[in-house]
Amino acid sequence: MEFLPFFLILLAGVLFSAAFRRFHLPWVLALIVAGITVGPHGFQLVELNPVIDFMGNIGLIFLMFMAGLEVKLEHFKEFGKKVASLAFINSVVPFVTGFAIGYFFSFGFIPSLLLGIIFMSSSIAVIIPSLESSGMLEKKLGRTIVSATIIADVASLILLSILLQSVQTITSLPLPSFYFLLIVILIAFWYGLPKIRGLIPRRRDEEDLFESEVRIIFVLLIGTVVTFELLGLHPIIAGFFTGLVLSGSIQSKIVLEKLRTLSYGLFIPIFFILVGVNTDISFFLQGSAHIWFVFIIVFGSIIAKFSSGWIGAHVVGFRKKDRLFVGFATIPQLSTTLAVVYTSVELDLLSNELVTAMVILSIVTTFIAPLALRTLKHNSHHTHTA
């Protein structure tokens, strides 16, 4: 019955997504709850095996790839002193807050650093649709938020790569030589991947054109992941980097739609369900102290991200109303947060309490941030029409 666990995971994802959609609840929440339900801390219907773990890792790579793909490189043209200041404040304050909370609860240096990195990251995959739906994406405020978020996410991934390299050293090179080689290879990939994609022959008949495009992109993605792994970097960094590099060269809306279908239709849902499978909610029944711990994690992250976004927007000269918008826009934590959680579970770097707290943090922030942005936009519209 090798296919039974895989079938149950897919079935749970479909059923829970349909049920949660009726109540207008987030898709990610449905998948995580599905994983908790069928996993070892629920009805114990699914037992993990190497095949499912592999599918989860593919989903993780595609999650980060699509997050990078949502970023258009022209946003980097907006970088300047104001964006850099906003990104710096919106990264440092949450990082220090996360590290302080971890240190306060005596989780150790490495878990506290991981918590700081998680707090500092945001989710460009949530922020961009939220800004687009509110009509702010193409305005100066929206572009500034996106640019600052890109910097924060890239910085968090760089710190994560350094941390993972120190925890699980793969390269035998001295670190200065390793990072010099890494920078050279990153630059080569940055300029080379789009050119390689353009050099590979593709059929021009209507029937096969877009399918071959998807296969080429898939090969480039997995090839980059393999190269990064040989260098000692985690696949999540390779996935995000590949999406970021290719974001400007993939112009076809049909190709983008096929990539989204492949990613969000199969691989990414499996990843989110496996996050739920690895989430132990039974510790909530062990006393109010655990509930307070999760509350402090979630509340601390929201306050740190909102306040740092508000302060950063104030420093760069945005109006009071826009400061609120920046504060709420930087709250959501999804892609990088859950990627770090999944990676940390594999490396046994985080306790069950922290893993569960991070999952709840992702659910809460991705739920309240878009709601808050819609409310602000609605109130702003009524103010102008009154």
C-alpha angles and dihedrals in degrees: 000000000000093000097048097086090046091050092048091051092051092044093049090050092052096045097045093045091053092047095047092046090062089060093042092243122153118279092226091055090053092053095046091048089048089055093048090049098052096033132091092275092052129037092331094232095138127056115190119241134176093267094054091044089052091050089050091053090050088051090050091052092049091048091057091040092055091045089055092043091057088062114086114207092225087074087072088067086070091062114120141125093298095050092043091051092049092047092047095051092041090053105039098047095051091042092054091044093052093046091048092051091049091048091047091055091046095240093150132251100286096046089045090053090049090051090051091050091049092050091049095053125083132188117256088183089064099035098054096053090044092052091044094052090049092050093242101107097092095040124093092255093052094046090049092051092048093047093049091047091052090054092048094048094046090047091050091050091049091051090046092052091051091048094048090047090055092047098044108021113199103165122073092204121107108263096247090053091043094053092044089053090045093053091049092051093046091053090047091051092045092059098026105051097064090045093049090050090052094048097053109097114246130191113249099204113114094239098060107022101097096036090057090048091056092048091051092050090047091053091049091049096050091042090055091047091052091048092049091048090053087053091052098254124132119253093241089067091049091050095051093043093051092049091048093050095046096041093093097043099051101082102155113101089204092056091047090050092050091050090051090048092050093045104038095030097057124350104042095047089054089053093051091047090051089051086058091046089056093046115102110201094168091093088073086073092055097077145301092278090074092050091051090049092056090044091054092049094049096039092044093053094046093048093045094049096042096045094044090048091049093047092045091050089049092051093051092048107257121154121258093258091050091049089060089050092052091046094054094039093060095050102084116099117183124117102039093033096055091038090057091045093051091046092047091052090054091050094039092236100134131053122238089254092056093044092053092045091052092050092050089046090056092048095048098044096046088051102046101036098063089041091053092048092051090049092050091048091047093050091046091052092050091048091055094046096045 
